[in-house]
Amino acid sequence: MKRSIRIMLVEDHPGYRQTINLALEAESDIELVSEFGTAERALRSLRDRDTHKHPDIILLDLNLPGINGLEVLPTFLASFPEARVIILTQSERELDVLRAIELGASGYLLKSASLNHITEGIRTVMDGGASLDPKVASLILKNLQSRLPRNETNPVLSERELEVLVLLAKGLVKKEIADQLNISFSTVATHVMHIYEKLNEHNAPAAIHKAHILGLFRRGNASQSAELP
């Protein structure tokens, strides 16, 4: 029979500890094996080598008296290498969220979450996943998007623009490209203008060089790619 998921709760508010206690008692596969009001008391429990009490999941508040949650998080992970930490807090501060994830937290849930959300988050983390409050997930996504270098975004060329670019790379001029593709000179000129705009370049050599760097020619067929300089 599969044993219960062992939980350590580090939370300074007695009322909320009782709420979590009652919620976990109702779950047949989750067991609260220890609870502490401060990080210091939780750390002293590390002296207890009774391994059946060692947690699988540590529910950790951030706003603790004395040593706070972010300060103690690395120590918990070092002391319980097999354990995972889920932050359970009121803090929606971006710095708290990002720092907790950076330090190794496997989840970040807000106390405003439903008890069902918390218990499901415990199971998700135990199964190797990550549990994030929707507000927190949105914050992390926005943070990552803001860090993306805009000038390195891979431009999307149409298939015809890519054909024109491949022929430019082979050294053909616009009239020769028009003849080969059986389109008008003005159409080729328009395609070339769009290529320059999308690659943020001003001439053919620079555009071809940028396309090589971005790997755009790999989108072409094998025979075209093989003949490129």
Biotite code that builds the C-alpha atoms (Angstrom):
import biotite.structure as struc

atoms = struc.array([
    struc.Atom([0.000, 0.000, 0.000], chain_id="A", res_id=1, res_name="MET", atom_name="CA", element="C"),
    struc.Atom([1.342, 3.420, -0.954], chain_id="A", res_id=2, res_name="LYS", atom_name="CA", element="C"),
    struc.Atom([2.206, 5.516, 2.100], chain_id="A", res_id=3, res_name="ARG", atom_name="CA", element="C"),
    struc.Atom([0.787, 8.964, 2.719], chain_id="A", res_id=4, res_name="SER", atom_name="CA", element="C"),
    struc.Atom([2.530, 12.143, 1.620], chain_id="A", res_id=5, res_name="ILE", atom_name="CA", element="C"),
    struc.Atom([4.238, 13.520, 4.718], chain_id="A", res_id=6, res_name="ARG", atom_name="CA", element="C"),
    struc.Atom([3.828, 17.248, 5.315], chain_id="A", res_id=7, res_name="ILE", atom_name="CA", element="C"),
    struc.Atom([5.725, 19.691, 7.505], chain_id="A", res_id=8, res_name="MET", atom_name="CA", element="C"),
    struc.Atom([3.904, 22.986, 8.038], chain_id="A", res_id=9, res_name="LEU", atom_name="CA", element="C"),
    struc.Atom([5.865, 26.093, 9.024], chain_id="A", res_id=10, res_name="VAL", atom_name="CA", element="C"),
    struc.Atom([3.307, 28.817, 9.739], chain_id="A", res_id=11, res_name="GLU", atom_name="CA", element="C"),
    struc.Atom([3.206, 31.354, 12.567], chain_id="A", res_id=12, res_name="ASP", atom_name="CA", element="C"),
    struc.Atom([-0.564, 31.946, 12.607], chain_id="A", res_id=13, res_name="HIS", atom_name="CA", element="C"),
    struc.Atom([-2.248, 29.374, 14.926], chain_id="A", res_id=14, res_name="PRO", atom_name="CA", element="C"),
    struc.Atom([-5.642, 29.776, 13.291], chain_id="A", res_id=15, res_name="GLY", atom_name="CA", element="C"),
    struc.Atom([-4.323, 29.090, 9.806], chain_id="A", res_id=16, res_name="TYR", atom_name="CA", element="C"),
    struc.Atom([-2.272, 26.133, 11.069], chain_id="A", res_id=17, res_name="ARG", atom_name="CA", element="C"),
    struc.Atom([-5.490, 24.682, 12.453], chain_id="A", res_id=18, res_name="GLN", atom_name="CA", element="C"),
    struc.Atom([-7.267, 25.256, 9.134], chain_id="A", res_id=19, res_name="THR", atom_name="CA", element="C"),
    struc.Atom([-4.552, 23.412, 7.223], chain_id="A", res_id=20, res_name="ILE", atom_name="CA", element="C"),
    struc.Atom([-4.484, 20.675, 9.859], chain_id="A", res_id=21, res_name="ASN", atom_name="CA", element="C"),
    struc.Atom([-8.210, 20.018, 9.499], chain_id="A", res_id=22, res_name="LEU", atom_name="CA", element="C"),
    struc.Atom([-7.999, 20.115, 5.693], chain_id="A", res_id=23, res_name="ALA", atom_name="CA", element="C"),
    struc.Atom([-5.193, 17.550, 5.579], chain_id="A", res_id=24, res_name="LEU", atom_name="CA", element="C"),
    struc.Atom([-6.916, 15.268, 8.082], chain_id="A", res_id=25, res_name="GLU", atom_name="CA", element="C"),
    struc.Atom([-9.696, 14.849, 5.521], chain_id="A", res_id=26, res_name="ALA", atom_name="CA", element="C"),
    struc.Atom([-7.233, 13.570, 2.899], chain_id="A", res_id=27, res_name="GLU", atom_name="CA", element="C"),
    struc.Atom([-6.485, 9.853, 3.030], chain_id="A", res_id=28, res_name="SER", atom_name="CA", element="C"),
    struc.Atom([-3.206, 10.182, 1.115], chain_id="A", res_id=29, res_name="ASP", atom_name="CA", element="C"),
    struc.Atom([-1.748, 13.199, 2.961], chain_id="A", res_id=30, res_name="ILE", atom_name="CA", element="C"),
    struc.Atom([-0.452, 13.270, 6.534], chain_id="A", res_id=31, res_name="GLU", atom_name="CA", element="C"),
    struc.Atom([0.665, 16.275, 8.567], chain_id="A", res_id=32, res_name="LEU", atom_name="CA", element="C"),
    struc.Atom([3.651, 14.901, 10.497], chain_id="A", res_id=33, res_name="VAL", atom_name="CA", element="C"),
    struc.Atom([4.883, 18.159, 12.059], chain_id="A", res_id=34, res_name="SER", atom_name="CA", element="C"),
    struc.Atom([3.993, 21.826, 12.391], chain_id="A", res_id=35, res_name="GLU", atom_name="CA", element="C"),
    struc.Atom([5.959, 24.792, 13.691], chain_id="A", res_id=36, res_name="PHE", atom_name="CA", element="C"),
    struc.Atom([5.307, 28.450, 14.345], chain_id="A", res_id=37, res_name="GLY", atom_name="CA", element="C"),
    struc.Atom([8.849, 29.571, 13.554], chain_id="A", res_id=38, res_name="THR", atom_name="CA", element="C"),
    struc.Atom([11.672, 28.539, 11.260], chain_id="A", res_id=39, res_name="ALA", atom_name="CA", element="C"),
    struc.Atom([13.975, 28.177, 14.256], chain_id="A", res_id=40, res_name="GLU", atom_name="CA", element="C"),
    struc.Atom([11.761, 25.520, 15.848], chain_id="A", res_id=41, res_name="ARG", atom_name="CA", element="C"),
    struc.Atom([11.499, 23.710, 12.550], chain_id="A", res_id=42, res_name="ALA", atom_name="CA", element="C"),
    struc.Atom([15.283, 23.720, 12.200], chain_id="A", res_id=43, res_name="LEU", atom_name="CA", element="C"),
    struc.Atom([15.688, 22.278, 15.691], chain_id="A", res_id=44, res_name="ARG", atom_name="CA", element="C"),
    struc.Atom([13.503, 19.394, 14.594], chain_id="A", res_id=45, res_name="SER", atom_name="CA", element="C"),
    struc.Atom([16.275, 18.413, 12.178], chain_id="A", res_id=46, res_name="LEU", atom_name="CA", element="C"),
    struc.Atom([18.086, 16.909, 15.134], chain_id="A", res_id=47, res_name="ARG", atom_name="CA", element="C"),
    struc.Atom([15.380, 14.263, 15.270], chain_id="A", res_id=48, res_name="ASP", atom_name="CA", element="C"),
    struc.Atom([16.748, 11.437, 13.131], chain_id="A", res_id=49, res_name="ARG", atom_name="CA", element="C"),
    struc.Atom([13.459, 9.510, 13.218], chain_id="A", res_id=50, res_name="ASP", atom_name="CA", element="C"),
    struc.Atom([13.227, 9.314, 9.433], chain_id="A", res_id=51, res_name="THR", atom_name="CA", element="C"),
    struc.Atom([9.570, 8.316, 9.307], chain_id="A", res_id=52, res_name="HIS", atom_name="CA", element="C"),
    struc.Atom([8.781, 11.879, 10.437], chain_id="A", res_id=53, res_name="LYS", atom_name="CA", element="C"),
    struc.Atom([10.887, 13.545, 7.766], chain_id="A", res_id=54, res_name="HIS", atom_name="CA", element="C"),
    struc.Atom([8.642, 15.402, 5.336], chain_id="A", res_id=55, res_name="PRO", atom_name="CA", element="C"),
    struc.Atom([8.067, 14.836, 1.657], chain_id="A", res_id=56, res_name="ASP", atom_name="CA", element="C"),
    struc.Atom([6.619, 18.339, 1.300], chain_id="A", res_id=57, res_name="ILE", atom_name="CA", element="C"),
    struc.Atom([7.319, 21.432, 3.409], chain_id="A", res_id=58, res_name="ILE", atom_name="CA", element="C"),
    struc.Atom([4.559, 24.051, 3.398], chain_id="A", res_id=59, res_name="LEU", atom_name="CA", element="C"),
    struc.Atom([6.464, 27.230, 4.195], chain_id="A", res_id=60, res_name="LEU", atom_name="CA", element="C"),
    struc.Atom([5.158, 30.684, 5.024], chain_id="A", res_id=61, res_name="ASP", atom_name="CA", element="C"),
    struc.Atom([7.368, 33.624, 4.073], chain_id="A", res_id=62, res_name="LEU", atom_name="CA", element="C"),
    struc.Atom([6.400, 36.164, 6.709], chain_id="A", res_id=63, res_name="ASN", atom_name="CA", element="C"),
    struc.Atom([7.722, 34.352, 9.786], chain_id="A", res_id=64, res_name="LEU", atom_name="CA", element="C"),
    struc.Atom([9.033, 35.913, 13.007], chain_id="A", res_id=65, res_name="PRO", atom_name="CA", element="C"),
    struc.Atom([12.795, 35.646, 13.315], chain_id="A", res_id=66, res_name="GLY", atom_name="CA", element="C"),
    struc.Atom([14.223, 33.826, 10.288], chain_id="A", res_id=67, res_name="ILE", atom_name="CA", element="C"),
    struc.Atom([11.838, 34.364, 7.389], chain_id="A", res_id=68, res_name="ASN", atom_name="CA", element="C"),
    struc.Atom([10.805, 31.818, 4.800], chain_id="A", res_id=69, res_name="GLY", atom_name="CA", element="C"),
    struc.Atom([13.190, 32.928, 2.073], chain_id="A", res_id=70, res_name="LEU", atom_name="CA", element="C"),
    struc.Atom([16.119, 32.839, 4.476], chain_id="A", res_id=71, res_name="GLU", atom_name="CA", element="C"),
    struc.Atom([15.382, 29.322, 5.700], chain_id="A", res_id=72, res_name="VAL", atom_name="CA", element="C"),
    struc.Atom([14.385, 27.812, 2.349], chain_id="A", res_id=73, res_name="LEU", atom_name="CA", element="C"),
    struc.Atom([17.939, 26.828, 1.247], chain_id="A", res_id=74, res_name="PRO", atom_name="CA", element="C"),
    struc.Atom([18.600, 25.244, 4.656], chain_id="A", res_id=75, res_name="THR", atom_name="CA", element="C"),
    struc.Atom([15.465, 23.131, 4.442], chain_id="A", res_id=76, res_name="PHE", atom_name="CA", element="C"),
    struc.Atom([16.411, 21.886, 0.980], chain_id="A", res_id=77, res_name="LEU", atom_name="CA", element="C"),
    struc.Atom([19.954, 21.092, 2.132], chain_id="A", res_id=78, res_name="ALA", atom_name="CA", element="C"),
    struc.Atom([18.715, 19.320, 5.278], chain_id="A", res_id=79, res_name="SER", atom_name="CA", element="C"),
    struc.Atom([15.952, 17.376, 3.514], chain_id="A", res_id=80, res_name="PHE", atom_name="CA", element="C"),
    struc.Atom([17.406, 16.632, 0.056], chain_id="A", res_id=81, res_name="PRO", atom_name="CA", element="C"),
    struc.Atom([14.429, 14.470, -0.874], chain_id="A", res_id=82, res_name="GLU", atom_name="CA", element="C"),
    struc.Atom([11.852, 17.019, 0.259], chain_id="A", res_id=83, res_name="ALA", atom_name="CA", element="C"),
    struc.Atom([10.160, 19.668, -1.838], chain_id="A", res_id=84, res_name="ARG", atom_name="CA", element="C"),
    struc.Atom([9.089, 23.086, -0.623], chain_id="A", res_id=85, res_name="VAL", atom_name="CA", element="C"),
    struc.Atom([5.795, 24.785, -1.433], chain_id="A", res_id=86, res_name="ILE", atom_name="CA", element="C"),
    struc.Atom([5.563, 28.424, -0.408], chain_id="A", res_id=87, res_name="ILE", atom_name="CA", element="C"),
    struc.Atom([2.169, 29.105, 1.200], chain_id="A", res_id=88, res_name="LEU", atom_name="CA", element="C"),
    struc.Atom([1.870, 32.814, 1.873], chain_id="A", res_id=89, res_name="THR", atom_name="CA", element="C"),
    struc.Atom([-0.124, 36.002, 1.488], chain_id="A", res_id=90, res_name="GLN", atom_name="CA", element="C"),
    struc.Atom([2.668, 37.721, -0.417], chain_id="A", res_id=91, res_name="SER", atom_name="CA", element="C"),
    struc.Atom([2.099, 38.435, -4.101], chain_id="A", res_id=92, res_name="GLU", atom_name="CA", element="C"),
    struc.Atom([5.252, 40.571, -4.327], chain_id="A", res_id=93, res_name="ARG", atom_name="CA", element="C"),
    struc.Atom([7.149, 39.899, -7.520], chain_id="A", res_id=94, res_name="GLU", atom_name="CA", element="C"),
    struc.Atom([10.494, 39.837, -5.720], chain_id="A", res_id=95, res_name="LEU", atom_name="CA", element="C"),
    struc.Atom([9.238, 37.232, -3.226], chain_id="A", res_id=96, res_name="ASP", atom_name="CA", element="C"),
    struc.Atom([7.859, 35.002, -5.983], chain_id="A", res_id=97, res_name="VAL", atom_name="CA", element="C"),
    struc.Atom([10.942, 35.139, -8.197], chain_id="A", res_id=98, res_name="LEU", atom_name="CA", element="C"),
    struc.Atom([13.363, 34.745, -5.292], chain_id="A", res_id=99, res_name="ARG", atom_name="CA", element="C"),
    struc.Atom([11.485, 31.714, -3.938], chain_id="A", res_id=100, res_name="ALA", atom_name="CA", element="C"),
    struc.Atom([11.530, 29.992, -7.327], chain_id="A", res_id=101, res_name="ILE", atom_name="CA", element="C"),
    struc.Atom([15.191, 30.882, -7.782], chain_id="A", res_id=102, res_name="GLU", atom_name="CA", element="C"),
    struc.Atom([16.029, 29.342, -4.384], chain_id="A", res_id=103, res_name="LEU", atom_name="CA", element="C"),
    struc.Atom([14.380, 26.061, -5.337], chain_id="A", res_id=104, res_name="GLY", atom_name="CA", element="C"),
    struc.Atom([10.733, 26.187, -4.281], chain_id="A", res_id=105, res_name="ALA", atom_name="CA", element="C"),
    struc.Atom([8.606, 23.690, -6.200], chain_id="A", res_id=106, res_name="SER", atom_name="CA", element="C"),
    struc.Atom([5.405, 25.645, -5.723], chain_id="A", res_id=107, res_name="GLY", atom_name="CA", element="C"),
    struc.Atom([4.060, 29.031, -4.743], chain_id="A", res_id=108, res_name="TYR", atom_name="CA", element="C"),
    struc.Atom([0.490, 29.165, -3.453], chain_id="A", res_id=109, res_name="LEU", atom_name="CA", element="C"),
    struc.Atom([-1.410, 32.028, -1.876], chain_id="A", res_id=110, res_name="LEU", atom_name="CA", element="C"),
    struc.Atom([-3.340, 31.604, 1.356], chain_id="A", res_id=111, res_name="LYS", atom_name="CA", element="C"),
    struc.Atom([-6.387, 32.891, -0.495], chain_id="A", res_id=112, res_name="SER", atom_name="CA", element="C"),
    struc.Atom([-6.358, 29.641, -2.515], chain_id="A", res_id=113, res_name="ALA", atom_name="CA", element="C"),
    struc.Atom([-9.038, 27.084, -1.752], chain_id="A", res_id=114, res_name="SER", atom_name="CA", element="C"),
    struc.Atom([-8.082, 24.168, 0.474], chain_id="A", res_id=115, res_name="LEU", atom_name="CA", element="C"),
    struc.Atom([-8.788, 21.853, -2.461], chain_id="A", res_id=116, res_name="ASN", atom_name="CA", element="C"),
    struc.Atom([-6.325, 23.838, -4.577], chain_id="A", res_id=117, res_name="HIS", atom_name="CA", element="C"),
    struc.Atom([-3.711, 23.466, -1.849], chain_id="A", res_id=118, res_name="ILE", atom_name="CA", element="C"),
    struc.Atom([-4.149, 19.702, -1.495], chain_id="A", res_id=119, res_name="THR", atom_name="CA", element="C"),
    struc.Atom([-4.079, 19.247, -5.257], chain_id="A", res_id=120, res_name="GLU", atom_name="CA", element="C"),
    struc.Atom([-0.956, 21.391, -5.355], chain_id="A", res_id=121, res_name="GLY", atom_name="CA", element="C"),
    struc.Atom([0.676, 19.059, -2.834], chain_id="A", res_id=122, res_name="ILE", atom_name="CA", element="C"),
    struc.Atom([-0.105, 16.042, -5.017], chain_id="A", res_id=123, res_name="ARG", atom_name="CA", element="C"),
    struc.Atom([1.131, 17.806, -8.149], chain_id="A", res_id=124, res_name="THR", atom_name="CA", element="C"),
    struc.Atom([4.482, 18.640, -6.561], chain_id="A", res_id=125, res_name="VAL", atom_name="CA", element="C"),
    struc.Atom([4.794, 15.148, -5.104], chain_id="A", res_id=126, res_name="MET", atom_name="CA", element="C"),
    struc.Atom([4.346, 13.764, -8.626], chain_id="A", res_id=127, res_name="ASP", atom_name="CA", element="C"),
    struc.Atom([7.226, 15.899, -9.850], chain_id="A", res_id=128, res_name="GLY", atom_name="CA", element="C"),
    struc.Atom([5.270, 18.869, -11.108], chain_id="A", res_id=129, res_name="GLY", atom_name="CA", element="C"),
    struc.Atom([5.116, 22.499, -10.033], chain_id="A", res_id=130, res_name="ALA", atom_name="CA", element="C"),
    struc.Atom([2.177, 24.143, -8.321], chain_id="A", res_id=131, res_name="SER", atom_name="CA", element="C"),
    struc.Atom([1.622, 27.847, -8.875], chain_id="A", res_id=132, res_name="LEU", atom_name="CA", element="C"),
    struc.Atom([-1.267, 30.100, -7.956], chain_id="A", res_id=133, res_name="ASP", atom_name="CA", element="C"),
    struc.Atom([-2.792, 31.489, -11.189], chain_id="A", res_id=134, res_name="PRO", atom_name="CA", element="C"),
    struc.Atom([-1.861, 35.044, -10.169], chain_id="A", res_id=135, res_name="LYS", atom_name="CA", element="C"),
    struc.Atom([1.700, 33.929, -9.529], chain_id="A", res_id=136, res_name="VAL", atom_name="CA", element="C"),
    struc.Atom([1.914, 32.025, -12.818], chain_id="A", res_id=137, res_name="ALA", atom_name="CA", element="C"),
    struc.Atom([0.748, 35.121, -14.683], chain_id="A", res_id=138, res_name="SER", atom_name="CA", element="C"),
    struc.Atom([3.339, 37.250, -12.898], chain_id="A", res_id=139, res_name="LEU", atom_name="CA", element="C"),
    struc.Atom([6.156, 34.846, -13.791], chain_id="A", res_id=140, res_name="ILE", atom_name="CA", element="C"),
    struc.Atom([5.018, 34.705, -17.417], chain_id="A", res_id=141, res_name="LEU", atom_name="CA", element="C"),
    struc.Atom([4.994, 38.496, -17.701], chain_id="A", res_id=142, res_name="LYS", atom_name="CA", element="C"),
    struc.Atom([8.432, 38.648, -16.107], chain_id="A", res_id=143, res_name="ASN", atom_name="CA", element="C"),
    struc.Atom([9.846, 36.150, -18.590], chain_id="A", res_id=144, res_name="LEU", atom_name="CA", element="C"),
    struc.Atom([8.230, 37.927, -21.533], chain_id="A", res_id=145, res_name="GLN", atom_name="CA", element="C"),
    struc.Atom([9.739, 41.238, -20.449], chain_id="A", res_id=146, res_name="SER", atom_name="CA", element="C"),
    struc.Atom([13.197, 39.640, -20.503], chain_id="A", res_id=147, res_name="ARG", atom_name="CA", element="C"),
    struc.Atom([12.920, 38.354, -24.087], chain_id="A", res_id=148, res_name="LEU", atom_name="CA", element="C"),
    struc.Atom([15.273, 40.295, -26.382], chain_id="A", res_id=149, res_name="PRO", atom_name="CA", element="C"),
    struc.Atom([12.938, 41.910, -28.908], chain_id="A", res_id=150, res_name="ARG", atom_name="CA", element="C"),
    struc.Atom([15.614, 42.225, -31.569], chain_id="A", res_id=151, res_name="ASN", atom_name="CA", element="C"),
    struc.Atom([16.286, 38.487, -31.517], chain_id="A", res_id=152, res_name="GLU", atom_name="CA", element="C"),
    struc.Atom([12.732, 37.427, -32.192], chain_id="A", res_id=153, res_name="THR", atom_name="CA", element="C"),
    struc.Atom([12.760, 35.079, -35.159], chain_id="A", res_id=154, res_name="ASN", atom_name="CA", element="C"),
    struc.Atom([11.029, 36.861, -38.052], chain_id="A", res_id=155, res_name="PRO", atom_name="CA", element="C"),
    struc.Atom([8.434, 34.991, -40.058], chain_id="A", res_id=156, res_name="VAL", atom_name="CA", element="C"),
    struc.Atom([9.016, 35.137, -43.784], chain_id="A", res_id=157, res_name="LEU", atom_name="CA", element="C"),
    struc.Atom([6.393, 33.931, -46.209], chain_id="A", res_id=158, res_name="SER", atom_name="CA", element="C"),
    struc.Atom([7.260, 31.001, -48.452], chain_id="A", res_id=159, res_name="GLU", atom_name="CA", element="C"),
    struc.Atom([7.605, 33.343, -51.437], chain_id="A", res_id=160, res_name="ARG", atom_name="CA", element="C"),
    struc.Atom([9.817, 35.741, -49.482], chain_id="A", res_id=161, res_name="GLU", atom_name="CA", element="C"),
    struc.Atom([11.995, 32.809, -48.489], chain_id="A", res_id=162, res_name="LEU", atom_name="CA", element="C"),
    struc.Atom([12.262, 31.728, -52.136], chain_id="A", res_id=163, res_name="GLU", atom_name="CA", element="C"),
    struc.Atom([13.377, 35.241, -53.082], chain_id="A", res_id=164, res_name="VAL", atom_name="CA", element="C"),
    struc.Atom([15.883, 35.328, -50.235], chain_id="A", res_id=165, res_name="LEU", atom_name="CA", element="C"),
    struc.Atom([17.362, 31.984, -51.286], chain_id="A", res_id=166, res_name="VAL", atom_name="CA", element="C"),
    struc.Atom([17.826, 33.265, -54.828], chain_id="A", res_id=167, res_name="LEU", atom_name="CA", element="C"),
    struc.Atom([19.395, 36.478, -53.525], chain_id="A", res_id=168, res_name="LEU", atom_name="CA", element="C"),
    struc.Atom([21.812, 34.315, -51.557], chain_id="A", res_id=169, res_name="ALA", atom_name="CA", element="C"),
    struc.Atom([22.718, 32.519, -54.784], chain_id="A", res_id=170, res_name="LYS", atom_name="CA", element="C"),
    struc.Atom([23.722, 35.856, -56.303], chain_id="A", res_id=171, res_name="GLY", atom_name="CA", element="C"),
    struc.Atom([20.738, 36.455, -58.608], chain_id="A", res_id=172, res_name="LEU", atom_name="CA", element="C"),
    struc.Atom([19.576, 40.028, -59.207], chain_id="A", res_id=173, res_name="VAL", atom_name="CA", element="C"),
    struc.Atom([15.927, 41.077, -59.078], chain_id="A", res_id=174, res_name="LYS", atom_name="CA", element="C"),
    struc.Atom([15.296, 40.688, -62.839], chain_id="A", res_id=175, res_name="LYS", atom_name="CA", element="C"),
    struc.Atom([16.779, 37.161, -62.815], chain_id="A", res_id=176, res_name="GLU", atom_name="CA", element="C"),
    struc.Atom([14.678, 36.262, -59.767], chain_id="A", res_id=177, res_name="ILE", atom_name="CA", element="C"),
    struc.Atom([11.561, 37.577, -61.543], chain_id="A", res_id=178, res_name="ALA", atom_name="CA", element="C"),
    struc.Atom([12.304, 35.439, -64.592], chain_id="A", res_id=179, res_name="ASP", atom_name="CA", element="C"),
    struc.Atom([12.997, 32.304, -62.545], chain_id="A", res_id=180, res_name="GLN", atom_name="CA", element="C"),
    struc.Atom([9.889, 32.629, -60.394], chain_id="A", res_id=181, res_name="LEU", atom_name="CA", element="C"),
    struc.Atom([7.773, 33.835, -63.333], chain_id="A", res_id=182, res_name="ASN", atom_name="CA", element="C"),
    struc.Atom([6.625, 36.949, -61.491], chain_id="A", res_id=183, res_name="ILE", atom_name="CA", element="C"),
    struc.Atom([6.993, 40.656, -62.259], chain_id="A", res_id=184, res_name="SER", atom_name="CA", element="C"),
    struc.Atom([10.032, 42.742, -61.390], chain_id="A", res_id=185, res_name="PHE", atom_name="CA", element="C"),
    struc.Atom([7.889, 45.008, -59.158], chain_id="A", res_id=186, res_name="SER", atom_name="CA", element="C"),
    struc.Atom([6.617, 41.986, -57.221], chain_id="A", res_id=187, res_name="THR", atom_name="CA", element="C"),
    struc.Atom([10.185, 40.861, -56.566], chain_id="A", res_id=188, res_name="VAL", atom_name="CA", element="C"),
    struc.Atom([11.075, 44.385, -55.437], chain_id="A", res_id=189, res_name="ALA", atom_name="CA", element="C"),
    struc.Atom([8.145, 44.344, -53.000], chain_id="A", res_id=190, res_name="THR", atom_name="CA", element="C"),
    struc.Atom([9.207, 40.978, -51.589], chain_id="A", res_id=191, res_name="HIS", atom_name="CA", element="C"),
    struc.Atom([12.774, 42.228, -51.148], chain_id="A", res_id=192, res_name="VAL", atom_name="CA", element="C"),
    struc.Atom([11.522, 45.336, -49.334], chain_id="A", res_id=193, res_name="MET", atom_name="CA", element="C"),
    struc.Atom([9.465, 43.170, -46.953], chain_id="A", res_id=194, res_name="HIS", atom_name="CA", element="C"),
    struc.Atom([12.461, 40.887, -46.337], chain_id="A", res_id=195, res_name="ILE", atom_name="CA", element="C"),
    struc.Atom([14.613, 43.878, -45.389], chain_id="A", res_id=196, res_name="TYR", atom_name="CA", element="C"),
    struc.Atom([11.894, 45.186, -43.065], chain_id="A", res_id=197, res_name="GLU", atom_name="CA", element="C"),
    struc.Atom([11.389, 41.861, -41.304], chain_id="A", res_id=198, res_name="LYS", atom_name="CA", element="C"),
    struc.Atom([15.114, 41.224, -40.896], chain_id="A", res_id=199, res_name="LEU", atom_name="CA", element="C"),
    struc.Atom([15.737, 44.859, -39.932], chain_id="A", res_id=200, res_name="ASN", atom_name="CA", element="C"),
    struc.Atom([18.473, 45.191, -42.564], chain_id="A", res_id=201, res_name="GLU", atom_name="CA", element="C"),
    struc.Atom([19.026, 47.582, -45.467], chain_id="A", res_id=202, res_name="HIS", atom_name="CA", element="C"),
    struc.Atom([20.739, 45.551, -48.189], chain_id="A", res_id=203, res_name="ASN", atom_name="CA", element="C"),
    struc.Atom([20.985, 42.046, -49.572], chain_id="A", res_id=204, res_name="ALA", atom_name="CA", element="C"),
    struc.Atom([24.353, 40.996, -48.044], chain_id="A", res_id=205, res_name="PRO", atom_name="CA", element="C"),
    struc.Atom([23.235, 42.053, -44.557], chain_id="A", res_id=206, res_name="ALA", atom_name="CA", element="C"),
    struc.Atom([19.856, 40.333, -44.955], chain_id="A", res_id=207, res_name="ALA", atom_name="CA", element="C"),
    struc.Atom([21.495, 37.112, -46.162], chain_id="A", res_id=208, res_name="ILE", atom_name="CA", element="C"),
    struc.Atom([23.935, 37.183, -43.251], chain_id="A", res_id=209, res_name="HIS", atom_name="CA", element="C"),
    struc.Atom([21.083, 37.712, -40.751], chain_id="A", res_id=210, res_name="LYS", atom_name="CA", element="C"),
    struc.Atom([19.103, 34.870, -42.330], chain_id="A", res_id=211, res_name="ALA", atom_name="CA", element="C"),
    struc.Atom([22.073, 32.510, -41.917], chain_id="A", res_id=212, res_name="HIS", atom_name="CA", element="C"),
    struc.Atom([22.402, 33.469, -38.249], chain_id="A", res_id=213, res_name="ILE", atom_name="CA", element="C"),
    struc.Atom([18.683, 32.914, -37.619], chain_id="A", res_id=214, res_name="LEU", atom_name="CA", element="C"),
    struc.Atom([18.661, 29.606, -39.485], chain_id="A", res_id=215, res_name="GLY", atom_name="CA", element="C"),
    struc.Atom([15.954, 30.731, -41.887], chain_id="A", res_id=216, res_name="LEU", atom_name="CA", element="C"),
    struc.Atom([17.442, 28.893, -44.848], chain_id="A", res_id=217, res_name="PHE", atom_name="CA", element="C"),
    struc.Atom([16.785, 25.566, -43.101], chain_id="A", res_id=218, res_name="ARG", atom_name="CA", element="C"),
    struc.Atom([13.133, 26.148, -43.872], chain_id="A", res_id=219, res_name="ARG", atom_name="CA", element="C"),
    struc.Atom([13.948, 25.846, -47.594], chain_id="A", res_id=220, res_name="GLY", atom_name="CA", element="C"),
    struc.Atom([13.987, 22.534, -49.414], chain_id="A", res_id=221, res_name="ASN", atom_name="CA", element="C"),
    struc.Atom([17.096, 20.367, -49.309], chain_id="A", res_id=222, res_name="ALA", atom_name="CA", element="C"),
    struc.Atom([18.283, 21.172, -52.830], chain_id="A", res_id=223, res_name="SER", atom_name="CA", element="C"),
    struc.Atom([18.048, 24.924, -52.233], chain_id="A", res_id=224, res_name="GLN", atom_name="CA", element="C"),
    struc.Atom([19.809, 24.715, -48.890], chain_id="A", res_id=225, res_name="SER", atom_name="CA", element="C"),
    struc.Atom([22.616, 22.575, -50.253], chain_id="A", res_id=226, res_name="ALA", atom_name="CA", element="C"),
    struc.Atom([23.439, 25.149, -52.935], chain_id="A", res_id=227, res_name="GLU", atom_name="CA", element="C"),
    struc.Atom([23.565, 28.147, -50.616], chain_id="A", res_id=228, res_name="LEU", atom_name="CA", element="C"),
    struc.Atom([26.925, 29.850, -50.044], chain_id="A", res_id=229, res_name="PRO", atom_name="CA", element="C"),
])
